[in-house]
Every structure is written in C-alpha cells, then in structure tokens.
Amino acid sequence: MVKCIFAEEFIIIRRAPSKVQFIARHNEFYFQFQKLANNYNQIVKVVNAHFSNIAIPHQIAMLEQRTRELKALSIEILNLAKQAKE
C-alpha cells in the first residue's frame, strides 16, 4: 500500500498450487536421493574396512542394489524436473 501511495513500482507474486506441489515432491525426492547416497557411501566404507574376501561379494551385491535404486530415483527426479519446464 505504501508503495502505491508513493507511486513506486511493486511486484505481485502469485502462487500456483501445482508449482507448490511440484516443489514439495521434488524436495522429497531430493532428500530420498541424499539418504540413498549416504547409505551407499557407508556401505563402501564398511566393505573396505571390515569385511573379508568371503563376505565382500554379498556386500557388493547390496551395493549394486543401492546403485540401481539411486539410478531409478535420479531418473524420476529428472523426469519431474522436465515436467515442470513444460
């Protein structure tokens, strides 16, 4: 109101509900991605530090599964970002 009275230019910001939902969903995916990446790093550290040659193949299989999950989640995040551009 004060800016109108003094004839200063002002900007009106409108929130689109779809964009708010998109941002919330994008943030959720981002945090999931961070959690998976953190688990991935922890597995690598544990495999290198504590496991013998017998246990390593099992741990590597778990690591591969986490890598697949990371890849799927990152693809979903990219698709969601592309949808937002459109």
N, C-alpha and C positions, 0 to 999 in steps of 0.2 A: 504494500500500500504506500509506503513512504517513497519508494522509487517511482511509483505512478505520479504522486503529488509533485515530486521534483523533476519529472519528465526524464528520468533516467531509463535506459533500456533494461529490460529484465527478461528472463527466460522462464517459460513454463515447462515443467518436466512432468510428463505423463507416464505412468507405469502400466505396461501391458502385462496382464496376468499370465499370458503364455510365456513371456520372457522371464518372469519371476520363477515360474515352474521350471523352465529350462535351466536357469542358473542354479536353482536348488538341486536339480537332478545331476547337472554337470559337476557341482561341488561334491555330491555324494559319490559319483564315480571316481573323481579325483582322489578322494580320501581312501576309497577302496583300493585304488591303484597304489597309493602310498603304503598301505598296510601290506599288500602282497609283495611289493618291492622290499619292504623291511623284512618280511619273513624270508624272502629269497636270500637276502644278504646274510641273515642269521644262519640259514642252512649252510651256505657256503663256508662261513667261518667255523661252524661246528664240524663239518666234514673235514676241513683242513686241519683242525686242531685235535680232534678226539677219536676219530674212527680208524679202525684198522682196514687193511685191504679187503677183508671179508665183508665188512659192513658197508663199505663205500658204494658198491653197486645199488644197494637198496636206497641209500641216501641220494644217489644220483637220480634214481627213478623218481623220487619225491621232488627233487629239484626240477626235473623235466616237467612234471605235472604243474608245478607252480609257474614255470615259464609259459606253459600253454595257457594257464589262467590269466597271466599278465598280458599275453598277446591278445586274447579274446577281449579282455577288458579295455585295452588300449584301442582296439578296433571299434569297440562300441562307443568309446569317448570321441573318437574321430568322426564316426557317423553322426553322433549327436551334434557335434560342432558344425558339420556340413549342413545338417537340417536347420540349424539356427541361421546360417548365412542365407538360406533360401527363404 
